[in-house]
Amino acid sequence: MSQTRKIAVVLKGYPRLSETFIAQELLGLERAGHDLVLVALRRPTDAKRHPVHDEIRAKVFYLPEYLHDEPWRVFRSLMKSLPKAGFWRALVPFIRDLGRDWTRNRFRRFGQALVLFAEWPAEARWLHAHFIHTPASVTAYASIMAGVPWTCSAHAKDIWTSADWELSEKLGRARWTVTCTRSGFEHLKSLTDEKTRVHLSYHGLDLHRFPSFEGDHSNRDGSDASDPVRILSVGRAVAKKGYDILLKALSLLPADLHWRFEHIGAGDLTRELQTLAEHLGLAPRVTWHGALDQKDVLARYRASDIFALACRVAVDGDRDGLPNVLVEASSQRLACVSTRVSGIPELLNNDENGLVVPPEDPRVLAAALERLIRDPALRRRLGAAAERRVRAEFDHHSSVSQLSGLFESEWRKSP
């Protein structure tokens, strides 16, 4: 490898159970020889960790989540930064941004960048932001202050809930940006004249952690009350995951079908969804596991018959990119049903390697679920095709290699 530089990777929070795709990328970059330090805007809130988090060697540097939580730290950073030209250079775009976004969050982003600049991680010579909204704002300001270049990985919510003016300016300031779905890629390219600096890079999956399932999924067909079909979903209990739609679809299944539904994940809407399940009369058939680590999730994929995820575009524009859980489930030959949203059709082709239905339609989703419940042969066909595609096209080594190559091209260009 050519000469490397220490990369400060700016993350919204670390570690996070819901962002295994980021963790596996960080580990992949380390194994490719890149020297990383992690800068998190938020301390962990999950009680558990995935094994991959314990394998990442990079030190973690936490910024104040809210400026009023650590006022003296922020004040000391301000005093240290005031005499430096970089502070005043960054003040100009901050004031311009503030005129278009007069929010506390905007002040917080600048304050976090100030602390990052004042407490600069030793020897960091590059900044890389994960998510093009808040982390990229902090990164962009800190880049100006410190006089180091920056790059960005954009994902889903961060793209679709950010103003076009802000995306356009960040795309112009960053040396390059990668994103993980064709729809996000095309949207970002439409907002910049520097189209060659936007790259499509699917996250992929660490297939060593998700080896081929050597067993067989069941022949359950919903006819046996003592051995019901097992339906699984993994995802945060938030609006864009569409769990209210999925619960309504389950309530529409014929009474003669025997099934159980398991949900893995935490989120703000958990209690509301549990109440909905009770209202729909589903509570005896539904299990809410909360957040589980990767090993437990893998075991659930292998023990289940169907994976369901009813993704939607939320009212605020938030949506998934390509949910990693669909790739994980597919890697275990688990038949998937999901919706025609964002990057999902880039993985699943309807009736070829999964079932893909319109979002926001419980009746169509219920019909797809009934079809899968009654037909174990269909599940086997779709699951096998899904695994073949994942193992052929979604190995995370490809995305890590692409990202590593982008960094190395910068090292070669710069002195």
C-alpha positions as CSV (number, residue, x, y, z in Angstrom):
1,M,0.0,0.0,0.0
2,S,1.1,3.6,-0.7
3,Q,1.7,5.9,2.2
4,T,-1.3,6.1,4.5
5,R,-2.7,8.9,6.7
6,K,-4.6,8.6,9.9
7,I,-8.3,9.1,9.1
8,A,-10.6,10.6,11.6
9,V,-14.0,9.0,10.9
10,V,-16.9,11.1,12.2
11,L,-20.0,9.1,13.3
12,K,-23.3,10.1,14.7
13,G,-22.9,7.5,17.5
14,Y,-20.7,4.5,18.2
15,P,-21.1,1.7,18.7
16,R,-24.6,1.1,17.5
17,L,-26.3,-2.2,17.0
18,S,-28.3,-1.0,14.1
19,E,-25.2,0.1,12.1
20,T,-23.3,-3.1,11.6
21,F,-22.7,-2.1,8.0
22,I,-20.6,0.8,9.3
23,A,-18.7,-1.4,11.9
24,Q,-17.8,-4.0,9.3
25,E,-16.6,-1.3,6.9
26,L,-14.4,0.2,9.7
27,L,-12.9,-3.2,10.4
28,G,-12.4,-3.9,6.7
29,L,-10.5,-0.6,6.3
30,E,-8.3,-1.4,9.3
31,R,-7.5,-4.8,7.8
32,A,-6.6,-3.1,4.5
33,G,-4.0,-1.2,6.4
34,H,-5.7,2.1,7.1
35,D,-5.1,3.9,10.4
36,L,-8.4,5.1,11.9
37,V,-9.6,7.1,14.9
38,L,-13.3,7.3,15.5
39,V,-15.0,10.6,16.4
40,A,-18.6,10.1,17.7
41,L,-21.2,12.8,18.3
42,R,-23.1,10.6,20.7
43,R,-22.2,8.0,23.3
44,P,-23.6,4.5,22.9
45,T,-27.2,3.9,24.1
46,D,-27.4,0.1,23.3
47,A,-26.8,-2.3,26.2
48,K,-25.2,-4.8,23.9
49,R,-22.4,-4.9,21.3
50,H,-21.8,-6.9,18.2
51,P,-18.6,-9.0,18.1
52,V,-17.3,-6.9,15.3
53,H,-17.1,-3.9,17.6
54,D,-14.6,-5.7,19.8
55,E,-12.4,-6.4,16.8
56,I,-12.0,-2.8,15.8
57,R,-8.8,-1.4,17.2
58,A,-9.4,2.3,16.6
59,K,-9.7,4.6,19.6
60,V,-13.0,6.4,20.1
61,F,-13.1,10.1,20.7
62,Y,-16.5,11.4,22.0
63,L,-17.6,15.0,21.3
64,P,-20.2,16.6,23.6
65,E,-23.6,15.4,22.4
66,Y,-25.2,18.7,23.6
67,L,-23.1,21.8,24.2
68,H,-24.8,22.6,27.4
69,D,-23.8,19.2,28.8
70,E,-20.1,20.2,28.8
71,P,-20.1,24.0,28.8
72,W,-16.5,24.4,30.1
73,R,-15.2,22.0,27.5
74,V,-16.8,24.0,24.8
75,F,-15.6,27.3,26.3
76,R,-12.0,26.1,26.5
77,S,-12.2,25.0,22.9
78,L,-13.5,28.4,21.9
79,M,-10.7,30.2,23.7
80,K,-8.1,27.9,22.2
81,S,-9.5,28.3,18.7
82,L,-10.1,32.1,18.6
83,P,-6.5,33.1,17.8
84,K,-6.3,30.6,14.9
85,A,-7.1,31.6,11.3
86,G,-9.0,28.3,10.7
87,F,-11.7,29.3,13.2
88,W,-12.4,32.6,11.4
89,R,-12.4,30.8,8.0
90,A,-15.0,28.4,9.2
91,L,-17.1,31.1,10.7
92,V,-18.0,32.5,7.3
93,P,-19.8,29.4,6.0
94,F,-21.3,28.8,9.4
95,I,-23.0,32.2,9.4
96,R,-24.1,31.7,5.8
97,D,-25.6,28.3,6.8
98,L,-27.2,29.7,9.9
99,G,-29.0,32.3,7.8
100,R,-30.8,29.4,6.0
101,D,-31.1,27.1,9.0
102,W,-31.6,29.1,12.2
103,T,-31.7,26.1,14.6
104,R,-30.1,24.9,17.8
105,N,-28.8,21.9,15.9
106,R,-26.9,24.2,13.6
107,F,-25.1,25.9,16.6
108,R,-24.5,22.4,18.0
109,R,-22.8,21.2,14.8
110,F,-20.5,24.2,14.8
111,G,-19.8,23.8,18.6
112,Q,-18.9,20.1,18.1
113,A,-16.6,21.0,15.2
114,L,-14.9,23.5,17.5
115,V,-14.2,20.9,20.2
116,L,-12.9,18.5,17.5
117,F,-10.6,21.2,16.2
118,A,-9.4,22.2,19.7
119,E,-8.8,18.6,20.8
120,W,-7.6,17.3,17.5
121,P,-6.9,13.5,17.5
122,A,-3.2,13.0,17.3
123,E,-1.8,12.8,13.7
124,A,-5.2,12.8,12.0
125,R,-4.7,14.1,8.5
126,W,-8.0,13.3,6.8
127,L,-11.7,13.5,7.8
128,H,-14.4,11.1,6.7
129,A,-18.1,11.5,7.7
130,H,-20.6,8.7,7.9
131,F,-23.9,10.3,7.0
132,I,-24.2,13.5,5.0
133,H,-26.5,15.4,7.4
134,T,-25.2,16.2,11.0
135,P,-21.9,14.3,10.9
136,A,-21.0,15.8,7.6
137,S,-21.8,19.3,8.9
138,V,-19.5,18.8,11.8
139,T,-16.9,17.4,9.5
140,A,-17.1,20.2,7.0
141,Y,-16.6,22.9,9.6
142,A,-13.8,21.0,11.3
143,S,-12.1,20.5,7.9
144,I,-12.0,24.2,7.3
145,M,-10.7,24.9,10.8
146,A,-8.0,22.3,10.6
147,G,-7.1,22.7,7.0
148,V,-7.5,19.0,6.2
149,P,-9.6,17.5,3.4
150,W,-12.7,15.5,4.0
151,T,-14.9,12.8,2.3
152,C,-18.3,11.4,3.0
153,S,-20.4,8.2,3.0
154,A,-24.1,9.1,2.5
155,H,-26.8,6.5,3.3
156,A,-30.5,7.0,3.5
157,K,-32.3,9.2,5.9
158,D,-29.4,11.7,5.7
159,I,-29.9,12.1,2.0
160,W,-33.7,12.3,1.9
161,T,-34.3,14.5,4.9
162,S,-31.6,17.1,4.0
163,A,-32.3,20.3,2.1
164,D,-31.0,20.2,-1.5
165,W,-29.0,23.4,-1.0
166,E,-27.1,21.8,1.8
167,L,-26.5,18.5,0.0
168,S,-25.3,20.5,-3.1
169,E,-22.8,22.5,-1.0
170,K,-21.5,19.5,0.9
171,L,-21.0,17.6,-2.4
172,G,-19.0,20.5,-3.7
173,R,-16.8,20.8,-0.6
174,A,-16.1,17.1,-0.1
175,R,-13.3,15.5,-2.2
176,W,-15.7,12.6,-2.9
177,T,-18.9,11.0,-1.6
178,V,-20.0,7.4,-1.7
179,T,-23.6,6.2,-1.3
180,C,-25.2,2.8,-1.1
181,T,-28.2,2.7,-3.4
182,R,-28.8,3.5,-7.0
183,S,-31.7,5.9,-6.1
184,G,-29.5,7.8,-3.6
185,F,-26.6,7.9,-6.1
186,E,-28.8,9.4,-8.9
187,H,-30.3,11.9,-6.5
188,L,-26.9,13.1,-5.3
189,K,-25.5,13.3,-8.8
190,S,-28.4,15.5,-9.8
191,L,-27.4,18.1,-7.2
192,T,-23.8,18.6,-8.2
193,D,-21.8,19.5,-11.3
194,E,-18.9,17.4,-10.0
195,K,-20.7,14.1,-10.9
196,T,-17.5,12.0,-11.1
197,R,-17.0,12.7,-7.4
198,V,-20.2,10.8,-6.4
199,H,-19.7,7.0,-6.3
200,L,-22.1,4.1,-5.9
201,S,-20.9,1.5,-3.4
202,Y,-23.2,-1.2,-1.9
203,H,-22.3,-2.0,1.7
204,G,-22.4,-5.8,1.2
205,L,-22.1,-8.3,3.9
206,D,-19.3,-9.9,5.8
207,L,-20.0,-13.4,4.6
208,H,-17.6,-14.9,7.1
209,R,-20.0,-13.8,9.9
210,F,-22.9,-15.1,7.8
211,P,-21.7,-18.4,6.5
212,S,-24.0,-20.6,4.4
213,F,-26.7,-22.3,6.4
214,E,-26.1,-26.0,6.1
215,G,-29.4,-27.0,7.5
216,D,-32.9,-26.9,6.0
217,H,-35.7,-24.4,6.5
218,S,-38.9,-26.1,7.5
219,N,-41.8,-27.5,5.5
220,R,-44.3,-25.7,7.7
221,D,-47.4,-24.6,5.7
222,G,-49.5,-23.0,8.4
223,S,-51.8,-26.0,8.8
224,D,-50.5,-27.3,12.1
225,A,-51.5,-25.3,15.2
226,S,-48.7,-27.0,17.2
227,D,-46.0,-26.1,14.7
228,P,-46.8,-22.6,13.2
229,V,-44.9,-20.9,10.5
230,R,-42.3,-18.5,11.9
231,I,-42.2,-15.0,10.5
232,L,-39.3,-12.8,11.5
233,S,-38.5,-9.1,11.1
234,V,-35.4,-7.2,12.3
235,G,-35.4,-3.4,12.4
236,R,-35.8,-0.4,14.6
237,A,-39.3,0.5,15.7
238,V,-39.4,3.7,13.7
239,A,-41.9,5.0,11.1
240,K,-39.9,4.2,8.0
241,K,-39.9,0.5,8.8
242,G,-43.6,0.2,8.4
243,Y,-44.3,-2.1,11.3
244,D,-47.8,-0.8,11.6
245,I,-48.5,-1.9,8.0
246,L,-46.9,-5.3,8.7
247,L,-49.1,-5.8,11.8
248,K,-52.2,-4.9,9.9
249,A,-51.2,-7.3,7.1
250,L,-50.8,-10.1,9.7
251,S,-54.3,-9.3,11.1
252,L,-55.7,-9.9,7.6
253,L,-54.3,-13.4,7.2
254,P,-57.0,-16.2,7.0
255,A,-58.1,-17.6,10.3
256,D,-57.1,-21.2,9.3
257,L,-53.4,-20.2,9.0
258,H,-51.1,-20.9,12.0
259,W,-48.1,-18.6,12.3
260,R,-46.0,-16.7,14.9
261,F,-44.3,-13.3,14.4
262,E,-41.0,-12.3,16.1
263,H,-39.6,-8.8,16.0
264,I,-36.0,-7.9,16.9
265,G,-35.0,-4.3,17.5
266,A,-35.5,-1.4,19.7
267,G,-37.0,2.0,18.9
268,D,-39.3,4.8,20.0
269,L,-42.4,3.2,18.5
270,T,-42.1,-0.1,20.3
271,R,-44.8,0.5,22.9
272,E,-47.1,2.0,20.3
273,L,-46.7,-1.1,18.1
274,Q,-47.3,-3.4,21.0
275,T,-50.5,-1.6,21.7
276,L,-51.5,-1.9,18.0
277,A,-50.8,-5.6,18.1
278,E,-53.1,-6.0,21.2
279,H,-55.8,-3.9,19.5
280,L,-55.6,-6.2,16.4
281,G,-55.8,-9.3,18.5
282,L,-52.3,-10.4,17.5
283,A,-50.6,-10.2,20.9
284,P,-50.6,-13.9,21.6
285,R,-48.9,-14.6,18.3
286,V,-46.2,-11.8,18.5
287,T,-42.9,-11.8,20.4
288,W,-40.9,-8.6,20.9
289,H,-37.3,-9.4,21.6
290,G,-35.8,-6.0,21.7
291,A,-32.2,-5.5,20.5
292,L,-30.1,-8.7,20.1
293,D,-26.5,-9.1,19.1
294,Q,-25.4,-10.5,15.7
295,K,-25.0,-14.1,16.8
296,D,-28.5,-14.2,18.2
297,V,-29.9,-12.6,15.1
298,L,-28.2,-15.2,12.9
299,A,-29.7,-18.0,14.9
300,R,-33.2,-16.4,14.4
301,Y,-32.7,-16.2,10.7
302,R,-31.9,-19.9,10.6
303,A,-34.9,-20.9,12.7
304,S,-37.4,-18.9,10.8
305,D,-39.4,-19.5,7.6
306,I,-40.2,-16.0,6.3
307,F,-38.5,-12.6,6.7
308,A,-40.8,-9.6,6.3
309,L,-40.0,-5.9,6.2
310,A,-42.7,-3.3,5.2
311,C,-40.4,-0.3,4.4
312,R,-42.1,3.0,3.5
313,V,-41.2,6.6,2.9
314,A,-42.1,8.4,6.2
315,V,-43.9,11.7,6.3
316,D,-40.7,13.6,6.8
317,G,-39.1,11.9,3.8
318,D,-37.1,9.5,5.8
319,R,-36.6,6.1,4.2
320,D,-34.3,3.1,4.1
321,G,-31.5,2.7,1.6
322,L,-31.0,-1.0,1.1
323,P,-31.7,-2.5,4.6
324,N,-28.8,-4.7,5.6
325,V,-31.1,-7.1,7.3
326,L,-32.6,-8.1,3.9
327,V,-29.1,-9.0,2.8
328,E,-28.4,-10.9,6.0
329,A,-31.7,-12.9,5.8
330,S,-31.1,-13.7,2.1
331,S,-27.6,-15.0,2.9
332,Q,-29.3,-17.7,5.1
333,R,-31.7,-18.8,2.3
334,L,-34.6,-17.2,4.2
335,A,-37.4,-16.2,1.8
336,C,-38.0,-12.4,2.0
337,V,-41.0,-10.2,1.4
338,S,-40.5,-6.5,1.3
339,T,-41.7,-3.3,-0.4
340,R,-40.8,-1.4,-3.6
341,V,-38.9,1.4,-1.7
342,S,-35.5,2.9,-2.3
343,G,-32.8,0.3,-2.9
344,I,-34.8,-2.8,-2.0
345,P,-35.5,-3.7,-5.7
346,E,-31.8,-3.5,-6.3
347,L,-31.5,-6.7,-4.2
348,L,-34.9,-8.4,-4.6
349,N,-36.6,-9.1,-7.9
350,N,-40.3,-10.0,-7.4
351,D,-41.0,-13.7,-7.7
352,E,-37.3,-14.4,-8.6
353,N,-35.5,-14.1,-5.3
354,G,-38.1,-12.7,-3.1
355,L,-41.6,-11.1,-3.1
356,V,-41.7,-7.3,-3.5
357,V,-45.0,-5.4,-3.0
358,P,-46.1,-1.8,-3.0
359,P,-45.6,0.1,0.3
360,E,-48.5,1.2,2.5
361,D,-50.8,-1.7,1.3
362,P,-51.6,-4.2,4.1
363,R,-53.9,-6.3,1.8
364,V,-51.3,-6.9,-0.9
365,L,-48.7,-7.6,1.8
366,A,-51.0,-10.1,3.5
367,A,-51.6,-11.9,0.2
368,A,-47.8,-12.2,-0.3
369,L,-47.4,-13.5,3.3
370,E,-50.2,-16.0,2.8
371,R,-48.6,-17.2,-0.4
372,L,-45.3,-17.8,1.4
373,I,-46.9,-19.4,4.4
374,R,-48.8,-22.0,2.4
375,D,-46.0,-22.8,0.0
376,P,-42.7,-24.1,1.5
377,A,-41.4,-25.0,-2.0
378,L,-41.8,-21.4,-3.1
379,R,-39.9,-20.3,0.0
380,R,-37.1,-22.7,-0.8
381,R,-36.9,-21.5,-4.4
382,L,-36.8,-17.8,-3.5
383,G,-34.5,-18.3,-0.6
384,A,-32.0,-20.2,-2.6
385,A,-32.0,-17.6,-5.4
386,A,-31.6,-14.8,-2.9
387,E,-28.6,-16.5,-1.3
388,R,-26.9,-17.0,-4.7
389,R,-27.3,-13.3,-5.5
390,V,-25.9,-12.2,-2.1
391,R,-22.9,-14.4,-2.3
392,A,-22.2,-13.4,-5.9
393,E,-22.8,-9.7,-5.7
394,F,-23.0,-8.4,-2.1
395,D,-19.7,-9.5,-0.5
396,H,-18.5,-6.5,1.6
397,H,-14.9,-7.0,0.5
398,S,-15.9,-5.4,-2.8
399,S,-17.2,-2.2,-1.1
400,V,-14.2,-2.0,1.3
401,S,-11.8,-2.5,-1.6
402,Q,-13.6,0.3,-3.5
403,L,-13.5,2.7,-0.5
404,S,-9.9,1.8,0.3
405,G,-9.0,2.5,-3.4
406,L,-10.6,5.9,-3.2
407,F,-8.6,6.8,-0.1
408,E,-5.3,5.5,-1.6
409,S,-5.9,7.6,-4.8
410,E,-6.0,10.7,-2.6
411,W,-2.8,9.7,-0.9
412,R,-1.1,9.4,-4.3
413,K,-2.4,12.8,-5.4
414,S,-1.4,14.7,-2.3
415,P,2.1,15.4,-1.0
